[in-house]
């Protein structure tokens, strides 16, 4: 099955905010963060069921090398990315986006 990934505006802002933070620390680190996010989104697009459901129908995929997680919901052949949040901050904040 072929899936489409839609990154909601709130999730885009999450990624952008984290990118800016890492970019201030090190230009290479910010760029690497974006590459890891893109790679994980590609994995989710190819096989969204491999990551566990953590709340109702919401899946969580952890970013390798960063303390962030991507939260997403499958709706038919569409994957809605609802958040990309730091795993130690406001762990339930993303739930209001469902």
N, CA, C and O of each residue as an XYZ file, in Angstrom:
392
protein
N       0.829     -1.180      0.000
C       0.000      0.000      0.000
C       0.874      1.245      0.000
O       1.916      1.281      0.654
N       0.454      2.244     -0.723
C       1.177      3.503     -0.807
C       0.526      4.526      0.121
O      -0.693      4.698      0.115
N       1.341      5.190      0.905
C       0.844      6.161      1.872
C       1.298      7.570      1.489
O       2.345      7.760      0.870
N       0.488      8.540      1.872
C       0.863      9.949      1.768
C       1.086     10.458      3.176
O       0.342     10.112      4.094
N       2.107     11.276      3.346
C       2.394     11.845      4.662
C       2.054     13.331      4.636
O       2.537     14.080      3.787
N       1.220     13.737      5.576
C       0.880     15.141      5.744
C       1.415     15.573      7.102
O       1.030     15.031      8.138
N       2.300     16.547      7.082
C       2.844     17.094      8.326
C       2.011     18.323      8.654
O       2.046     19.325      7.939
N       1.271     18.234      9.730
C       0.414     19.349     10.134
C       1.258     20.566     10.511
O       2.407     20.417     10.927
N       0.696     21.766     10.369
C       1.469     22.992     10.656
C       2.098     23.021     12.045
O       3.215     23.513     12.209
N       1.392     22.500     13.044
C       1.951     22.495     14.398
C       3.195     21.623     14.469
O       4.165     21.969     15.143
N       3.165     20.496     13.775
C       4.325     19.605     13.747
C       5.475     20.236     12.967
O       6.637     20.086     13.344
N       5.155     20.945     11.878
C       6.198     21.652     11.130
C       6.884     22.679     12.022
O       8.104     22.834     11.973
N       6.101     23.377     12.835
C       6.672     24.365     13.748
C       7.534     23.682     14.813
O       8.573     24.216     15.200
N       7.116     22.513     15.287
C       7.933     21.747     16.236
C       9.308     21.450     15.644
O      10.334     21.662     16.290
N       9.312     20.960     14.417
C      10.572     20.604     13.744
C      11.423     21.852     13.528
O      12.628     21.843     13.777
N      10.793     22.915     13.067
C      11.518     24.168     12.807
C      12.124     24.718     14.092
O      13.265     25.181     14.086
N      11.387     24.674     15.177
C      11.886     25.168     16.460
C      13.095     24.360     16.928
O      14.096     24.928     17.366
N      13.000     23.052     16.836
C      14.121     22.192     17.239
C      15.326     22.426     16.327
O      16.465     22.486     16.789
N      15.061     22.556     15.037
C      16.143     22.817     14.077
C      16.877     24.104     14.446
O      18.106     24.133     14.497
N      16.113     25.167     14.702
C      16.740     26.446     15.055
C      17.590     26.309     16.318
O      18.680     26.877     16.398
N      17.097     25.558     17.305
C      17.855     25.371     18.541
C      19.173     24.654     18.257
O      20.230     25.083     18.721
N      19.108     23.569     17.498
C      20.334     22.834     17.175
C      21.244     23.651     16.266
O      22.467     23.560     16.369
N      20.662     24.441     15.384
C      21.460     25.273     14.477
C      22.267     26.303     15.264
O      23.404     26.604     14.899
N      21.694     26.845     16.337
C      22.431     27.795     17.173
C      23.611     27.111     17.859
O      24.660     27.725     18.056
N      23.439     25.845     18.220
C      24.523     25.105     18.872
C      25.625     24.771     17.878
O      26.813     24.921     18.165
N      25.201     24.308     16.688
C      26.160     23.909     15.661
C      25.421     23.759     14.337
O      24.422     23.045     14.252
N      25.917     24.435     13.311
C      25.260     24.375     12.008
C      25.129     22.926     11.530
O      24.092     22.540     10.989
N      26.151     22.147     11.725
C      26.093     20.749     11.291
C      25.035     19.966     12.065
O      24.374     19.094     11.501
N      24.875     20.266     13.329
C      23.904     19.535     14.150
C      22.473     19.836     13.706
O      21.639     18.932     13.663
N      22.185     21.076     13.382
C      20.858     21.437     12.895
C      20.535     20.747     11.579
O      19.434     20.228     11.391
N      21.493     20.746     10.682
C      21.310     20.074      9.388
C      21.126     18.578      9.577
O      20.292     17.957      8.919
N      21.903     18.009     10.472
C      21.783     16.577     10.743
C      20.421     16.247     11.338
O      19.828     15.223     10.998
N      19.923     17.098     12.219
C      18.597     16.896     12.805
C      17.544     16.801     11.703
O      16.712     15.895     11.719
N      17.576     17.727     10.752
C      16.604     17.688      9.652
C      16.735     16.412      8.821
O      15.728     15.844      8.399
N      17.955     15.962      8.586
C      18.141     14.708      7.837
C      17.548     13.520      8.574
O      16.938     12.645      7.958
N      17.723     13.482      9.886
C      17.169     12.390     10.684
C      15.640     12.435     10.648
O      14.990     11.395     10.534
N      15.068     13.630     10.745
C      13.606     13.769     10.667
C      13.110     13.277      9.314
O      12.162     12.493      9.253
N      13.738     13.726      8.227
C      13.313     13.303      6.881
C      13.424     11.796      6.697
O      12.541     11.172      6.108
N      14.502     11.216      7.197
C      14.682      9.766      7.074
C      13.597      9.019      7.841
O      13.053      8.029      7.353
N      13.288      9.496      9.035
C      12.249      8.841      9.832
C      10.882      8.985      9.169
O      10.096      8.037      9.168
N      10.590     10.149      8.610
C       9.324     10.322      7.894
C       9.243      9.374      6.697
O       8.169      8.858      6.385
N      10.363      9.145      6.031
C      10.394      8.189      4.930
C      10.105      6.771      5.393
O       9.389      6.025      4.725
N      10.659      6.403      6.532
C      10.400      5.074      7.099
C       8.930      4.942      7.485
O       8.310      3.908      7.237
N       8.379      5.981      8.086
C       6.960      5.968      8.460
C       6.098      5.834      7.211
O       5.122      5.084      7.207
N       6.450      6.549      6.165
C       5.682      6.501      4.917
C       5.684      5.092      4.314
O       4.662      4.627      3.809
N       6.820      4.427      4.369
C       6.926      3.084      3.792
C       6.241      2.014      4.630
O       5.680      1.059      4.093
N       6.289      2.178      5.960
C       5.744      1.146      6.826
C       5.280      1.750      8.156
O       5.960      1.610      9.172
N       4.139      2.413      8.149
C       3.708      3.129      9.355
C       3.375      2.232     10.540
O       3.364      2.704     11.677
N       3.109      0.975     10.310
C       2.719      0.086     11.399
C       3.850     -0.420     12.259
O       3.598     -1.101     13.254
N       5.098     -0.112     11.914
C       6.213     -0.664     12.690
C       6.431      0.042     14.023
O       7.097     -0.494     14.909
N       5.872      1.245     14.169
C       6.054      1.966     15.422
C       4.834      1.773     16.314
O       3.708      1.704     15.822
N       5.053      1.688     17.614
C       3.949      1.353     18.526
C       2.926      2.478     18.686
O       3.234      3.662     18.555
N       1.716      2.056     18.970
C       0.679      3.009     19.348
C       0.877      3.311     20.830
O       1.047      2.406     21.647
N       0.852      4.595     21.156
C       1.094      4.999     22.538
C      -0.120      5.643     23.192
O      -0.165      5.794     24.413
N      -1.094      6.020     22.388
C      -2.306      6.641     22.916
C      -3.371      6.542     21.838
O      -3.208      7.083     20.745
N      -4.450      5.857     22.142
C      -5.521      5.613     21.178
C      -4.906      5.092     19.870
O      -4.275      4.035     19.872
N      -5.078      5.809     18.765
C      -4.511      5.367     17.484
C      -3.248      6.123     17.105
O      -2.852      6.110     15.939
N      -2.614      6.773     18.055
C      -1.427      7.578     17.787
C      -0.170      6.724     17.952
O       0.033      6.072     18.976
N       0.664      6.748     16.915
C       1.947      6.039     16.931
C       3.050      7.003     17.350
O       2.939      8.215     17.164
N       4.121      6.441     17.922
C       5.298      7.239     18.282
C       6.530      6.609     17.669
O       6.778      5.413     17.823
N       7.303      7.436     16.966
C       8.576      7.001     16.392
C       9.675      7.888     16.973
O       9.595      9.114     16.893
N      10.689      7.273     17.552
C      11.777      8.020     18.179
C      12.859      8.358     17.157
O      13.203      7.536     16.307
N      13.391      9.577     17.250
C      14.471      9.993     16.364
C      15.793      9.440     16.879
O      16.114      9.569     18.061
N      16.537      8.839     16.003
C      17.843      8.290     16.378
C      18.829      9.439     16.612
O      19.023     10.295     15.749
N      19.442      9.435     17.789
C      20.466     10.422     18.106
C      19.951     11.737     18.672
O      20.739     12.632     18.977
N      18.644     11.860     18.815
C      18.043     13.077     19.349
C      16.932     12.699     20.322
O      16.278     11.671     20.142
N      16.711     13.510     21.343
C      15.649     13.193     22.320
C      14.272     13.689     21.860
O      13.565     14.363     22.608
N      13.910     13.353     20.643
C      12.643     13.775     20.054
C      11.868     12.570     19.546
O      12.435     11.525     19.225
N      10.548     12.749     19.483
C       9.670     11.709     18.949
C       8.684     12.344     17.976
O       8.251     13.482     18.155
N       8.345     11.588     16.952
C       7.322     11.996     16.002
C       6.065     11.204     16.336
O       6.100      9.982     16.480
N       4.952     11.926     16.455
C       3.656     11.310     16.736
C       2.792     11.438     15.495
O       2.708     12.506     14.889
N       2.148     10.335     15.121
C       1.360     10.352     13.894
C       0.171      9.409     13.986
O       0.134      8.493     14.807
N      -0.808      9.668     13.108
C      -2.032      8.888     13.050
C      -2.224      8.430     11.607
O      -2.032      9.206     10.671
N      -2.606      7.165     11.434
C      -2.952      6.641     10.114
C      -4.447      6.812      9.890
O      -5.253      6.475     10.757
N      -4.814      7.334      8.733
C      -6.217      7.417      8.338
C      -6.297      6.918      6.904
O      -6.103      7.680      5.957
N      -6.583      5.640      6.758
C      -6.597      5.038      5.429
C      -5.196      5.035      4.849
O      -4.273      4.473      5.440
N      -5.035      5.664      3.689
C      -3.718      5.718      3.057
C      -3.002      7.045      3.316
O      -2.042      7.385      2.624
N      -3.478      7.790      4.319
C      -2.868      9.069      4.690
C      -2.327      8.980      6.113
O      -2.985      8.464      7.016
N      -1.121      9.491      6.288
C      -0.489      9.551      7.605
C      -0.420     11.023      8.000
O       0.165     11.841      7.290
N      -1.019     11.346      9.134
C      -1.004     12.716      9.642
C       0.014     12.806     10.767
O      -0.148     12.177     11.813
N       1.063     13.589     10.550
C       2.054     13.830     11.596
C       1.520     14.976     12.442
O       1.332     16.091     11.954
N       1.275     14.685     13.725
C       0.651     15.681     14.596
C       1.645     16.425     15.473
O       1.348     17.524     15.941
N       2.833     15.842     15.706
C       3.802     16.508     16.578
C       5.191     15.916     16.406
O       5.360     14.770     15.991
N       6.176     16.735     16.738
C       7.565     16.292     16.862
C       8.061     16.975     18.127
O       8.446     18.144     18.106
N       8.049     16.235     19.224
C       8.320     16.861     20.514
C       9.512     16.243     21.232
O       9.871     15.085     21.020
N      10.109     17.065     22.090
C      11.193     16.616     22.951
C      10.604     15.599     23.923
O       9.538     15.831     24.493
N      11.275     14.504     24.109
C      10.716     13.418     24.922
C      10.692     13.720     26.419
O      10.035     13.004     27.175
N      11.386     14.750     26.857
C      11.395     15.075     28.290
C      10.584     16.315     28.627
O      10.527     16.728     29.785
N       9.963     16.905     27.628
C       9.176     18.107     27.876
C       7.712     17.855     27.553
O       7.391     17.306     26.499
N       6.843     18.245     28.435
C       5.407     18.187     28.203
C       4.994     16.909     27.463
O       4.524     16.990     26.328
N       5.155     15.761     28.065
C       4.928     14.510     27.358
C       3.523     14.321     26.801
O       3.328     13.519     25.888
N       2.549     15.040     27.330
C       1.188     14.864     26.822
C       0.687     16.066     26.031
O      -0.476     16.095     25.628
N       1.523     17.034     25.809
C       1.118     18.247     25.100
C       0.557     17.941     23.707
O      -0.387     18.595     23.264
N       1.112     16.983     23.041
C       0.686     16.649     21.679
C      -0.713     16.069     21.630
O      -1.347     16.085     20.575
N      -1.211     15.557     22.744
C      -2.552     14.924     22.747
C      -3.653     15.916     22.376
O      -4.670     15.512     21.812
N      -3.483     17.162     22.669
C      -4.512     18.149     22.319
C      -4.605     18.361     20.815
O      -5.547     18.997     20.343
N      -3.649     17.846     20.055
C      -3.629     18.039     18.604
C      -4.372     16.938     17.841
O      -4.482     16.996     16.617
N      -4.867     15.961     18.550
C      -5.543     14.836     17.885
C      -6.953     15.219     17.493
O      -7.678     14.404     16.922
